[in-house]
């Protein structure tokens, strides 16, 4: 799975890398967690980096609870929670590393997985728009029986996962789909781009142990990405 990641590249560098502009100021993040608003580039607005809540809520859900953090690449085209989003609402989730945890005798040990040069990359994502049910107001209220909207719509995202490469396989049985730059626009624009959802080759990547402070989703400072002794 992919349950935490990092994104601490400068805003200007990110905008140049993805040829897209942030719609609000960006601050470096060292421990992005589910439930938070995260930068994404959606297929319907590829020139803008906007923020969606991490944890996909299907459009047909009864409420906005229980957002789905990850979607398996093998089933996104068929599973009801994802198939419409796969067909119509794909996105890029910029990152420069992600965390995985390994069971040890002392407990779970976090590792950060990234490129050797910490360059940014895009993880494959799906996004969705959920709106609360509208309520019919009485004729006495408006005189015309008009429909009154409830709370604002919620836009959410999930990160697609696949089989691990040989590096990540030592840490976990799944990994985020890291797209090559050539495949990013294919993921956004092609009719059925499932062939890009392969494990990224391990040769360019590294994995190293980091502080268990990462275990706290509220922790977020540069020291979290520093290597520590295993």
SELUMTOR-505143 format. One record per atom (N, C-alpha, C): residue in three letters; y negated, z, x. Coordinates in steps of 0.02 Angstrom, whole numbers, padded with zeros to 5 digits, always signed. Example, Ala and Ser with C-alpha at 12.3 -4.5 7.8 and 13.67 -1.06 7.14 Angstrom:
2
ALA+00284+00390+00660;ALA+00225+00390+00615;ALA+00165+00390+00660;SER+00112+00354+00642;SER+00053+00357+00684;SER-00002+00394+00645;
This chain:
230
UNK+00059+00000+00042;UNK+00000+00000+00000;UNK-00062+00000+00044;UNK-00119-00008+00013;UNK-00183+00001+00047;UNK-00223+00050+00006;UNK-00230+00112+00031;UNK-00263+00163-00006;UNK-00327+00188+00024;UNK-00342+00169+00086;UNK-00405+00185+00120;UNK-00421+00130+00170;UNK-00485+00118+00181;UNK-00503+00069+00232;UNK-00572+00084+00261;UNK-00592+00045+00311;UNK-00656+00054+00344;UNK-00697-00010+00339;UNK-00763-00001+00341;UNK-00809-00058+00344;UNK-00875-00032+00373;UNK-00880-00037+00440;UNK-00941-00011+00472;UNK-00978-00063+00513;UNK-00964-00127+00501;UNK-01002-00180+00533;UNK-01073-00181+00504;UNK-01122-00200+00545;UNK-01191-00204+00521;UNK-01197-00252+00462;UNK-01243-00237+00417;UNK-01252-00279+00357;UNK-01268-00351+00376;UNK-01311-00361+00425;UNK-01330-00430+00444;UNK-01269-00468+00470;UNK-01227-00435+00508;UNK-01167-00468+00534;UNK-01118-00485+00478;UNK-01112-00440+00430;UNK-01068-00454+00373;UNK-01094-00513+00332;UNK-01159-00515+00321;UNK-01188-00570+00282;UNK-01178-00637+00318;UNK-01185-00636+00384;UNK-01174-00698+00421;UNK-01100-00717+00420;UNK-01056-00668+00428;UNK-00984-00682+00430;UNK-00960-00713+00365;UNK-00983-00688+00308;UNK-00958-00710+00244;UNK-01006-00758+00208;UNK-01062-00774+00240;UNK-01111-00820+00210;UNK-01129-00797+00139;UNK-01144-00733+00133;UNK-01161-00703+00069;UNK-01210-00646+00081;UNK-01251-00631+00031;UNK-01304-00581+00037;UNK-01288-00521-00007;UNK-01297-00461+00021;UNK-01287-00400-00018;UNK-01339-00395-00073;UNK-01317-00373-00132;UNK-01364-00365-00187;UNK-01398-00297-00186;UNK-01376-00253-00141;UNK-01408-00188-00130;UNK-01392-00166-00059;UNK-01433-00123-00029;UNK-01422-00105+00041;UNK-01352-00078+00054;UNK-01327-00093+00113;UNK-01260-00073+00133;UNK-01263-00020+00187;UNK-01221+00030+00182;UNK-01214+00082+00233;UNK-01143+00081+00260;UNK-01135+00090+00326;UNK-01068+00090+00355;UNK-01023+00142+00323;UNK-00959+00125+00316;UNK-00910+00169+00285;UNK-00850+00176+00331;UNK-00826+00237+00339;UNK-00771+00252+00384;UNK-00709+00277+00348;UNK-00713+00283+00282;UNK-00656+00309+00244;UNK-00665+00291+00170;UNK-00662+00227+00156;UNK-00670+00203+00087;UNK-00608+00223+00047;UNK-00619+00251-00012;UNK-00563+00278-00053;UNK-00566+00250-00124;UNK-00508+00249-00158;UNK-00506+00227-00228;UNK-00554+00268-00271;UNK-00580+00235-00321;UNK-00629+00266-00367;UNK-00700+00257-00345;UNK-00711+00234-00283;UNK-00778+00222-00258;UNK-00799+00150-00271;UNK-00864+00138-00271;UNK-00890+00071-00277;UNK-00887+00038-00208;UNK-00857-00022-00205;UNK-00845-00054-00141;UNK-00873-00125-00142;UNK-00894-00151-00083;UNK-00921-00218-00080;UNK-00867-00271-00091;UNK-00881-00320-00132;UNK-00834-00376-00144;UNK-00874-00441-00151;UNK-00838-00496-00141;UNK-00866-00563-00151;UNK-00822-00596-00203;UNK-00848-00609-00261;UNK-00808-00634-00317;UNK-00811-00710-00321;UNK-00760-00739-00351;UNK-00756-00812-00356;UNK-00811-00842-00398;UNK-00840-00803-00444;UNK-00892-00831-00487;UNK-00961-00825-00456;UNK-00967-00789-00400;UNK-01032-00781-00366;UNK-01021-00773-00291;UNK-00995-00824-00258;UNK-00974-00817-00188;UNK-01030-00809-00138;UNK-01092-00815-00159;UNK-01148-00807-00113;UNK-01177-00737-00115;UNK-01146-00691-00153;UNK-01171-00624-00161;UNK-01116-00573-00146;UNK-01135-00520-00110;UNK-01090-00464-00100;UNK-01112-00410-00149;UNK-01071-00396-00199;UNK-01089-00344-00247;UNK-01037-00290-00248;UNK-01048-00237-00285;UNK-01004-00179-00284;UNK-00967-00171-00350;UNK-00901-00162-00343;UNK-00858-00149-00400;UNK-00820-00084-00386;UNK-00797-00052-00438;UNK-00759+00010-00430;UNK-00687-00006-00410;UNK-00663+00029-00357;UNK-00595+00016-00333;UNK-00545+00052-00378;UNK-00505+00012-00413;UNK-00455+00036-00461;UNK-00460-00007-00523;UNK-00421-00061-00526;UNK-00428-00110-00580;UNK-00407-00083-00648;UNK-00451-00093-00696;UNK-00437-00076-00766;UNK-00430-00142-00804;UNK-00371-00159-00830;UNK-00363-00222-00867;UNK-00411-00226-00925;UNK-00431-00286-00942;UNK-00480-00296-00996;UNK-00454-00271-01063;UNK-00386-00271-01071;UNK-00357-00251-01135;UNK-00340-00176-01138;UNK-00355-00139-01085;UNK-00338-00067-01085;UNK-00375-00029-01140;UNK-00343+00023-01165;UNK-00374+00064-01218;UNK-00434+00103-01192;UNK-00430+00124-01128;UNK-00486+00160-01099;UNK-00490+00142-01025;UNK-00539+00172-00990;UNK-00551+00153-00921;UNK-00519+00201-00871;UNK-00469+00239-00893;UNK-00436+00287-00849;UNK-00379+00253-00812;UNK-00361+00281-00754;UNK-00301+00259-00718;UNK-00306+00190-00687;UNK-00362+00175-00653;UNK-00370+00111-00619;UNK-00314+00098-00569;UNK-00294+00035-00562;UNK-00239+00015-00518;UNK-00266-00004-00450;UNK-00245+00033-00398;UNK-00273+00026-00332;UNK-00248-00037-00297;UNK-00184-00053-00305;UNK-00153-00110-00271;UNK-00114-00154-00320;UNK-00107-00218-00303;UNK-00067-00265-00342;UNK-00019-00300-00294;UNK+00045-00302-00312;UNK+00095-00335-00269;UNK+00088-00410-00273;UNK+00083-00443-00215;UNK+00075-00516-00214;UNK+00130-00552-00250;UNK+00191-00524-00248;UNK+00249-00557-00277;UNK+00246-00563-00353;UNK+00206-00520-00386;UNK+00208-00518-00459;UNK+00140-00528-00493;UNK+00088-00543-00455;UNK+00021-00546-00485;UNK+00014-00602-00536;UNK+00052-00656-00529;UNK+00046-00712-00576;UNK+00082-00699-00642;UNK+00126-00649-00645;UNK+00165-00636-00705;UNK+00149-00568-00737;UNK+00132-00519-00698;UNK+00123-00451-00725;UNK+00062-00449-00772;UNK+00070-00421-00832;UNK+00014-00421-00880;UNK-00051-00391-00853;UNK-00046-00341-00811;UNK-00107-00309-00786;UNK-00147-00355-00741;UNK-00115-00407-00712;UNK-00148-00446-00661;UNK-00151-00521-00675;UNK-00109-00547-00719;UNK-00102-00620-00722;UNK-00166-00656-00743;UNK-00204-00627-00789;UNK-00267-00660-00808;UNK-00318-00656-00751;UNK-00321-00598-00718;UNK-00366-00592-00661;UNK-00346-00639-00605;UNK-00280-00647-00594;UNK-00258-00694-00542;UNK-00279-00765-00559;UNK-00276-00783-00622;UNK-00293-00851-00642;UNK-00368-00863-00640;UNK-00409-00811-00652;UNK-00481-00823-00662;UNK-00527-00780-00621;UNK-00504-00725-00594;UNK-00550-00677-00562;UNK-00522-00651-00496;UNK-00528-00693-00446;UNK-00506-00673-00379;UNK-00567-00656-00336;UNK-00556-00616-00284;UNK-00613-00595-00243;UNK-00591-00579-00172;UNK-00640-00573-00128;UNK-00631-00551-00060;UNK-00656-00479-00054;UNK-00619-00438-00019;UNK-00640-00369-00007;UNK-00651-00361+00069;UNK-00713-00363+00092;UNK-00725-00358+00164;UNK-00704-00290+00192;UNK-00677-00292+00253;UNK-00655-00231+00287;UNK-00656-00244+00362;UNK-00649-00192+00402;UNK-00637-00201+00473;UNK-00579-00158+00498;UNK-00543-00129+00451;UNK-00483-00091+00467;UNK-00457-00057+00404;UNK-00394-00035+00406;UNK-00368+00004+00350;UNK-00320+00057+00378;UNK-00310+00109+00339;UNK-00269+00166+00361;UNK-00200+00163+00329;UNK-00151+00185+00367;UNK-00084+00197+00342;UNK-00060+00265+00369;UNK-00013+00296+00334;UNK+00010+00363+00352;UNK+00084+00361+00370;UNK+00102+00398+00422;UNK+00171+00402+00446;UNK+00195+00474+00439;UNK+00255+00482+00412;UNK+00285+00549+00407;UNK+00307+00573+00476;UNK+00285+00633+00495;UNK+00306+00665+00558;UNK+00329+00736+00543;UNK+00355+00769+00594;UNK+00377+00838+00584;UNK+00318+00884+00567;UNK+00259+00865+00589;UNK+00199+00905+00575;UNK+00164+00884+00511;UNK+00191+00836+00477;UNK+00159+00812+00416;UNK+00139+00739+00423;UNK+00100+00714+00377;UNK+00079+00644+00379;UNK+00025+00632+00431;UNK+00036+00583+00473;UNK-00011+00565+00526;UNK-00044+00498+00508;UNK-00111+00496+00502;UNK-00145+00433+00486;UNK-00152+00388+00548;UNK-00145+00324+00536;UNK-00157+00272+00586;UNK-00208+00222+00558;UNK-00249+00197+00602;UNK-00295+00144+00582;UNK-00268+00077+00609;UNK-00267+00027+00566;UNK-00246-00040+00583;UNK-00307-00085+00582;UNK-00318-00123+00636;UNK-00377-00166+00641;UNK-00364-00221+00691;UNK-00410-00268+00696;UNK-00406-00317+00749;UNK-00427-00285+00815;UNK-00404-00314+00870;UNK-00418-00285+00935;UNK-00493-00277+00948;UNK-00533-00323+00921;UNK-00606-00321+00932;UNK-00644-00291+00873;UNK-00608-00262+00825;UNK-00639-00231+00766;UNK-00680-00280+00724;UNK-00665-00344+00729;UNK-00704-00392+00689;UNK-00687-00384+00615;UNK-00735-00401+00572;UNK-00723-00395+00500;UNK-00676-00449+00475;UNK-00643-00434+00420;UNK-00597-00481+00389;UNK-00601-00471+00313;UNK-00567-00514+00277;UNK-00565-00509+00204;UNK-00495-00493+00181;UNK-00489-00443+00139;UNK-00427-00430+00104;UNK-00429-00466+00036;UNK-00372-00492+00014;UNK-00369-00525-00050;UNK-00374-00474-00106;UNK-00415-00489-00156;UNK-00423-00444-00212;UNK-00425-00480-00279;UNK-00415-00442-00332;UNK-00424-00465-00401;UNK-00476-00421-00433;UNK-00518-00449-00475;UNK-00568-00408-00509;UNK-00562-00418-00584;UNK-00588-00369-00620;UNK-00582-00370-00693;UNK-00644-00339-00724;UNK-00657-00358-00785;UNK-00713-00330-00824;UNK-00684-00297-00887;UNK-00697-00233-00893;UNK-00673-00195-00952;UNK-00733-00173-00993;UNK-00729-00182-01058;UNK-00783-00161-01102;UNK-00756-00116-01155;UNK-00790-00061-01169;UNK-00767-00016-01223;UNK-00771-00052-01290;UNK-00728-00030-01335;UNK-00728-00060-01401;UNK-00796-00050-01434;UNK-00820-00102-01467;UNK-00882-00096-01505;UNK-00868-00061-01570;UNK-00918-00031-01598;UNK-00910+00005-01661;UNK-00953-00028-01715;UNK-00924-00034-01774;UNK-00961-00063-01830;UNK-01004-00009-01861;UNK-01070-00019-01860;UNK-01114+00030-01890;UNK-01126+00014-01963;UNK-01139+00064-02002;UNK-01144+00055-02074;UNK-01207+00017-02094;UNK-01205-00010-02154;UNK-01262-00046-02180;UNK-01323-00002-02185;UNK-01312+00063-02196;UNK-01369+00107-02203;UNK-01406+00114-02137;UNK-01370+00105-02081;UNK-01402+00114-02016;UNK-01447+00056-01998;UNK-01421-00005-02006;UNK-01460-00063-01984;UNK-01474-00113-02041;UNK-01441-00102-02098;UNK-01453-00146-02154;UNK-01413-00210-02153;UNK-01380-00225-02096;UNK-01344-00289-02092;UNK-01273-00281-02067;UNK-01250-00218-02059;UNK-01182-00207-02035;UNK-01171-00233-01965;UNK-01222-00233-01922;UNK-01216-00262-01856;UNK-01171-00220-01812;UNK-01148-00251-01757;UNK-01104-00217-01710;UNK-01145-00186-01655;UNK-01131-00123-01641;UNK-01167-00087-01589;UNK-01121-00078-01528;UNK-01144-00097-01470;UNK-01104-00090-01410;UNK-01103-00018-01387;UNK-01046+00001-01354;UNK-01041+00068-01327;UNK-01070+00071-01257;UNK-01036+00104-01212;UNK-01060+00110-01143;UNK-01059+00042-01109;UNK-01090+00040-01050;UNK-01093-00023-01013;UNK-01023-00044-00991;UNK-01015-00108-00980;UNK-00951-00135-00956;UNK-00936-00108-00886;UNK-00872-00102-00870;UNK-00850-00078-00806;UNK-00816-00136-00769;UNK-00838-00150-00707;UNK-00807-00201-00666;UNK-00769-00167-00610;UNK-00706-00186-00603;UNK-00661-00152-00557;UNK-00624-00202-00514;UNK-00592-00177-00460;UNK-00557-00220-00413;UNK-00493-00186-00390;UNK-00443-00227-00374;UNK-00382-00203-00343;UNK-00368-00245-00281;UNK-00336-00216-00231;UNK-00320-00251-00169;UNK-00248-00273-00171;UNK-00236-00336-00154;UNK-00169-00366-00156;UNK-00131-00346-00093;UNK-00068-00327-00101;UNK-00025-00308-00044;UNK+00035-00355-00039;UNK+00064-00357+00021;UNK+00122-00398+00034;UNK+00169-00362+00080;UNK+00222-00396+00103;UNK+00267-00367+00152;UNK+00229-00354+00217;UNK+00247-00303+00256;UNK+00210-00289+00317;UNK+00228-00336+00373;UNK+00182-00346+00420;UNK+00200-00380+00482;UNK+00237-00330+00527;UNK+00258-00352+00586;UNK+00299-00309+00628;UNK+00261-00248+00653;UNK+00196-00253+00657;UNK+00155-00195+00678;UNK+00152-00142+00624;UNK+00135-00164+00564;UNK+00127-00117+00508;UNK+00194-00091+00484;UNK+00247-00129+00495;UNK+00313-00107+00471;UNK+00334-00040+00500;UNK+00308-00023+00559;UNK+00323+00043+00588;UNK+00287+00099+00553;UNK+00238+00081+00511;UNK+00197+00131+00477;UNK+00211+00135+00402;UNK+00222+00077+00371;UNK+00229+00075+00298;UNK+00267+00012+00278;UNK+00296+00013+00218;UNK+00334-00045+00194;UNK+00292-00097+00159;UNK+00226-00086+00152;UNK+00180-00135+00124;UNK+00117-00136+00166;UNK+00079-00191+00160;UNK+00014-00194+00193;UNK-00033-00237+00150;UNK-00098-00226+00159;UNK-00147-00267+00125;UNK-00142-00339+00147;UNK-00155-00385+00102;UNK-00157-00456+00121;UNK-00222-00468+00158;UNK-00218-00480+00223;UNK-00275-00498+00264;UNK-00277-00574+00268;UNK-00330-00603+00243;UNK-00336-00676+00241;UNK-00365-00703+00305;UNK-00340-00759+00328;UNK-00373-00794+00383;UNK-00438-00824+00357;UNK-00488-00833+00399;UNK-00551-00863+00376;UNK-00541-00929+00339;UNK-00493-00970+00362;UNK-00480-01034+00329;UNK-00452-01026+00259;UNK-00421-00969+00245;UNK-00389-00959+00180;UNK-00434-00922+00130;UNK-00491-00898+00152;UNK-00532-00858+00108;UNK-00558-00898+00048;UNK-00583-00958+00061;UNK-00609-00999+00005;UNK-00552-01026-00037;UNK-00494-01038-00006;UNK-00436-01058-00045;UNK-00417-01004-00095;UNK-00418-00942-00072;UNK-00402-00886-00117;UNK-00451-00883-00175;UNK-00515-00896-00161;UNK-00564-00893-00215;UNK-00559-00953-00262;UNK-00544-01012-00237;UNK-00555-01073-00275;UNK-00493-01111-00297;UNK-00437-01106-00262;UNK-00378-01146-00280;UNK-00348-01123-00346;UNK-00313-01169-00378;UNK-00282-01152-00443;UNK-00226-01101-00435;UNK-00185-01108-00384;UNK-00129-01062-00374;UNK-00119-01051-00299;UNK-00157-01005-00269;UNK-00156-00997-00196;UNK-00107-00944-00171;UNK-00051-00935-00206;UNK-00005-00882-00185;UNK+00022-00892-00115;UNK+00021-00953-00089;UNK+00049-00965-00023;UNK+00007-00933+00032;UNK-00055-00912+00018;UNK-00096-00879+00070;UNK-00082-00805+00074;UNK-00039-00779+00029;UNK-00028-00707+00025;UNK+00030-00685+00071;UNK+00027-00705+00133;UNK+00078-00689+00182;UNK+00054-00634+00229;UNK+00099-00598+00261;UNK+00077-00547+00310;UNK+00038-00581+00366;UNK-00017-00550+00385;UNK-00057-00577+00441;UNK-00018-00566+00506;UNK-00017-00616+00551;UNK+00019-00608+00614;UNK-00004-00547+00652;UNK+00044-00511+00680;UNK+00030-00447+00711;UNK-00002-00453+00780;UNK+00003-00511+00812;UNK-00016-00517+00882;UNK-00089-00501+00895;UNK-00133-00512+00845;UNK-00204-00500+00855;UNK-00226-00430+00833;UNK-00179-00390+00808;UNK-00197-00326+00778;UNK-00172-00268+00821;UNK-00199-00210+00808;UNK-00179-00148+00841;UNK-00173-00093+00789;UNK-00135-00042+00804;UNK-00129+00017+00762;UNK-00131+00078+00808;UNK-00172+00127+00789;UNK-00178+00186+00832;UNK-00190+00248+00789;UNK-00167+00306+00813;UNK-00175+00367+00774;UNK-00247+00391+00772;UNK-00267+00419+00716;UNK-00334+00447+00708;UNK-00329+00518+00681;UNK-00385+00550+00675;UNK-00387+00620+00653;UNK-00361+00628+00582;UNK-00327+00684+00570;UNK-00305+00699+00502;UNK-00363+00715+00455;UNK-00424+00717+00482;UNK-00482+00724+00439;UNK-00488+00667+00390;UNK-00458+00610+00407;UNK-00457+00552+00362;UNK-00422+00569+00297;UNK-00376+00618+00298;UNK-00339+00636+00237;UNK-00385+00658+00181;UNK-00444+00683+00198;UNK-00492+00704+00147;UNK-00534+00644+00126;UNK-00528+00621+00064;UNK-00565+00561+00044;UNK-00641+00570+00043;UNK-00664+00632+00047;UNK-00737+00643+00050;UNK-00764+00640+00121;UNK-00720+00640+00171;UNK-00741+00635+00241;UNK-00763+00564+00255;UNK-00818+00555+00290;UNK-00843+00487+00303;UNK-00893+00490+00360;UNK-00869+00488+00422;UNK-00913+00487+00480;UNK-00880+00448+00537;UNK-00918+00426+00587;UNK-00891+00383+00639;UNK-00832+00412+00677;UNK-00827+00478+00682;UNK-00772+00508+00721;UNK-00704+00493+00691;UNK-00701+00473+00628;UNK-00637+00461+00595;UNK-00600+00402+00624;UNK-00635+00355+00655;UNK-00602+00296+00683;UNK-00587+00304+00757;UNK-00603+00361+00786;UNK-00588+00373+00857;UNK-00514+00384+00867;UNK-00484+00355+00919;UNK-00413+00368+00933;UNK-00401+00440+00952;UNK-00343+00466+00933;UNK-00323+00534+00953;UNK-00252+00530+00981;UNK-00231+00583+01014;UNK-00163+00585+01039;UNK-00115+00591+00981;UNK-00060+00553+00982;UNK-00012+00556+00926;UNK+00024+00623+00924;
